[in-house]
Amino acid sequence: MSSPPQTRPSWIAIAPALFVVMWATGFVVARLSAPHVEPFTFLTLRFPIAAVLFAGVALAMKAAWPDARGAFHAAVVGALLHGGYLGAVYWAVANGMPAGISALIVGLQPLITAFLAAAMVGEVITIRHWIGLLVGILGVAMVVSPKLSLAGLEGITPATVAVTVLGAISVSLGTVYQKRFATALHVASGGVWQYVGASIVVGIGALATEDFRFDGSANAWIALAWSVIVLSLGAVSLLMLLIRHGDVAKVSSLIFLVPAAAAAMTFVLFGETLTLMQIAGMAVCAAAVLVVTRGRNY
């Protein structure tokens, strides 16, 4: 007799949209924090605070703590998914990489994840998925293209491009590694060890390259508080739960919607332009996610 299908929690239906909105606020945080705090220093402050808050949540929920093997896997996930990815992107942008180019390169992440998921966890990636992933990259290019200009292109150097590509590879590896080795861990107690691993990566970066500049301005504190509570606790917890309940290639396709959501936010908050090309790109990104995720609820 076949086992009954696994039931999915009701909140899963709205989780992808909520994740995209929360994750996209990271662009706003980067804009607020950049003039006031060095990139690795910002993350070196953010990650340990998030670890402490996750520990408090885990204790309050009486969550099971991972054994040494589970803690190691969680730390590896954190080093890749948070430390390697955010550290690379923040460093590249701080060293002149235009945000639009950075978003375009990171837009390759779902495609990289699909290859890794097929190789590491045996997920079957169909022709429909490949078409959706390629269309998604086109949509991201349409969204960010109006942001690109000759001004600032001097920031596109072999170093900034290479580091941004490594960031995209890092988050892809972290996503698949989470699915392969760490989905059984509790989100809160596992999250503690994730941020331990992430803190080590960015701490080394800060010690090696920065002076720990933090000017204590209101914008710096607001950016730090938002990044810890909304991004590190909220969005990352949602991401872990989505990975647990869905194929990683489909979950990662949500990243296609992040530049579009970020463009809408900066239009509302900062009065940045929102062109017809960007609006069309948003529609293409949404269509790509629909193609990739069709037929499967998270």
C-alpha positions in Angstrom: 0.0 0.0 0.0 1.4 3.4 -1.0 2.0 5.9 1.8 -0.4 8.9 1.9 0.9 12.1 0.3 2.8 14.4 2.6 0.6 17.2 3.8 2.0 20.7 3.5 1.3 23.5 6.0 -1.3 26.1 4.9 1.2 29.0 5.2 3.3 27.6 2.4 1.0 29.1 -0.2 2.0 32.7 0.7 5.5 32.0 1.8 7.2 32.4 -1.6 5.7 35.9 -2.2 6.6 36.9 1.4 10.1 35.6 0.9 10.6 37.6 -2.3 9.4 40.9 -0.7 11.6 40.4 2.4 14.7 39.3 0.5 14.4 42.3 -1.9 14.6 44.7 1.0 18.3 43.7 1.2 18.9 46.1 -1.6 17.4 48.9 0.4 19.5 47.9 3.4 22.7 48.0 1.2 21.8 51.5 0.0 21.2 52.7 3.5 24.3 51.2 5.1 27.0 51.6 2.4 28.0 55.3 3.3 28.1 54.5 7.0 29.7 51.1 7.6 32.2 48.9 5.8 30.7 45.8 4.1 32.4 43.0 6.0 32.1 45.0 9.3 28.4 45.4 8.7 28.0 41.6 8.2 30.3 40.9 11.2 27.9 42.8 13.4 24.8 41.4 11.8 25.5 37.6 11.8 26.5 37.2 15.5 23.5 39.2 16.6 21.3 37.0 14.5 22.9 33.9 16.0 22.1 35.1 19.5 18.5 35.9 18.6 18.1 32.5 17.0 19.5 30.9 20.1 16.9 32.7 22.2 14.1 31.5 19.8 15.5 27.9 20.0 15.5 28.0 23.8 12.0 29.5 24.0 10.7 26.8 21.6 12.7 24.0 23.4 14.0 23.1 20.0 16.3 20.1 19.6 19.9 21.1 19.2 22.0 19.4 16.5 24.7 17.0 17.3 28.3 17.7 16.3 27.7 16.4 12.7 24.5 18.5 12.3 26.2 21.6 13.7 29.0 21.2 11.2 26.6 20.8 8.3 24.7 23.9 9.4 27.9 25.9 9.8 28.9 25.0 6.2 25.5 26.1 5.0 25.9 29.4 6.7 29.4 29.9 5.5 28.2 29.4 1.9 24.7 30.8 1.9 25.3 33.8 4.1 29.0 34.5 4.5 30.2 33.6 1.0 27.3 35.1 -0.8 26.6 38.3 1.1 30.3 38.9 1.8 31.1 38.7 -1.9 28.3 40.9 -3.1 28.7 43.5 -0.5 32.5 43.7 -1.1 32.1 43.9 -4.9 29.5 46.7 -4.6 31.6 48.6 -2.1 34.5 48.4 -4.5 32.6 50.0 -7.4 30.6 47.2 -8.9 27.3 48.8 -10.1 24.3 47.3 -8.3 22.6 46.5 -11.6 25.5 44.5 -12.9 25.8 42.7 -9.5 22.1 41.8 -9.7 22.5 40.5 -13.2 25.4 38.2 -12.3 23.6 37.0 -9.2 20.6 36.3 -11.4 22.5 33.4 -12.7 22.1 31.7 -9.3 19.0 29.7 -10.1 20.6 28.3 -13.2 23.8 27.3 -11.2 21.6 25.8 -8.5 19.7 23.7 -11.1 22.9 22.1 -12.3 24.1 21.5 -8.7 20.7 20.1 -7.6 20.8 17.6 -10.5 24.3 16.5 -9.6 24.2 16.5 -5.8 20.6 15.6 -4.8 19.4 13.9 -8.0 16.6 16.4 -8.9 15.3 16.0 -12.4 15.5 19.2 -14.3 13.1 19.0 -17.3 13.2 21.0 -20.6 10.4 23.2 -19.2 12.6 24.0 -16.2 15.6 25.0 -18.4 13.3 27.2 -20.5 12.0 28.9 -17.4 15.4 29.5 -16.0 16.7 31.0 -19.2 13.6 33.2 -19.5 14.2 34.3 -15.9 17.7 35.4 -16.7 16.3 37.4 -19.6 13.8 39.0 -17.3 16.5 40.0 -14.8 18.5 41.6 -17.6 15.5 43.6 -18.7 14.8 44.8 -15.1 18.4 45.9 -14.4 19.3 47.2 -17.9 17.9 50.8 -17.4 20.1 51.1 -14.3 23.3 50.5 -16.3 25.2 53.5 -17.7 28.7 54.4 -18.7 29.1 56.1 -15.3 30.4 53.7 -12.8 31.4 51.0 -15.4 35.0 51.5 -14.2 33.9 49.5 -11.1 33.6 46.5 -13.3 37.0 44.9 -12.9 38.2 41.3 -13.1 38.3 41.3 -9.3 34.7 42.6 -8.7 33.3 40.4 -11.4 35.1 37.3 -10.2 34.1 37.9 -6.6 30.4 38.4 -7.6 30.4 35.2 -9.6 31.9 33.4 -6.6 29.1 34.8 -4.5 26.5 33.4 -6.9 28.2 30.0 -6.8 28.4 30.2 -3.0 24.7 30.8 -2.5 23.9 28.0 -5.0 26.2 25.6 -3.2 24.7 26.6 0.2 21.1 26.1 -1.1 21.9 22.6 -2.4 24.0 21.6 0.6 21.1 22.6 2.9 18.8 20.3 1.0 21.3 17.5 1.0 22.6 17.6 4.5 20.6 19.9 6.8 16.9 19.9 6.1 16.2 17.8 9.2 17.6 20.4 11.5 15.3 22.8 13.4 15.2 26.2 11.8 16.1 28.1 15.0 18.8 25.8 16.5 20.3 25.1 13.1 20.2 28.8 12.3 22.5 29.4 15.3 25.2 27.3 13.8 24.6 28.7 10.3 25.4 32.2 11.6 28.4 30.9 13.4 29.8 29.6 10.1 28.8 32.9 8.4 30.4 35.0 11.1 33.8 33.2 10.7 33.8 33.9 6.9 33.0 37.7 7.1 35.1 38.1 10.3 38.1 36.9 8.5 37.3 39.3 5.6 36.9 42.3 8.0 40.1 41.5 9.8 42.0 41.2 6.6 40.7 44.2 4.6 38.8 46.7 6.9 39.2 49.1 9.8 35.8 48.2 11.4 34.3 51.6 10.4 30.8 52.1 11.8 29.7 55.7 12.2 26.7 55.0 14.5 24.3 57.1 12.4 20.5 56.5 12.5 20.7 55.0 9.0 23.5 52.6 10.0 21.5 51.3 13.1 18.2 51.1 11.1 19.9 49.1 8.4 21.5 46.8 10.9 18.3 46.2 12.9 16.3 45.5 9.7 18.9 43.2 8.3 19.0 41.1 11.5 15.3 40.9 12.2 13.7 40.9 8.8 16.4 39.4 6.6 18.5 37.1 8.9 15.6 35.9 11.0 12.5 36.3 8.8 13.7 35.8 5.2 16.3 33.2 5.9 13.9 31.1 8.1 11.4 31.2 5.2 14.1 30.1 2.8 15.0 27.1 4.9 11.4 26.1 5.2 10.8 26.5 1.5 13.9 24.3 0.7 12.5 21.7 3.1 9.1 21.6 1.3 10.2 22.1 -2.3 12.7 21.2 -4.9 15.7 23.5 -4.6 15.7 24.4 -8.3 12.1 25.6 -8.0 12.8 27.5 -4.7 15.9 29.2 -6.2 13.8 30.4 -9.2 12.2 32.9 -6.8 15.4 34.8 -6.9 14.4 36.0 -10.4 11.7 38.1 -8.8 14.0 39.8 -6.3 15.5 42.5 -8.6 12.0 43.3 -9.9 10.7 43.7 -6.3 13.7 45.7 -5.4 13.2 48.0 -8.3 9.6 48.6 -7.3 10.8 49.4 -3.7 13.4 51.9 -4.7 10.9 53.5 -7.0 8.5 54.0 -4.1 11.1 54.8 -1.4 13.8 56.8 -3.3 11.9 58.0 -6.4 14.1 56.0 -8.7 12.9 55.5 -12.3 10.7 52.6 -13.2 10.7 52.3 -17.0 8.5 50.3 -19.3 11.5 48.0 -19.9 11.6 47.2 -16.2 7.9 46.6 -16.0 8.1 44.3 -18.9 11.1 42.6 -17.3 9.1 42.1 -14.1 6.4 40.3 -16.2 9.0 38.1 -17.8 10.5 37.2 -14.4 7.1 36.3 -13.1 6.3 34.2 -16.1 9.7 32.4 -15.7 8.9 31.5 -12.0 5.5 30.3 -13.1 7.0 28.0 -15.7 9.6 26.6 -13.3 7.2 26.0 -10.4 4.1 25.0 -12.3 2.5 21.8 -11.1 4.1 21.8 -7.7 3.1 23.7 -4.5 5.9 24.6 -2.1 
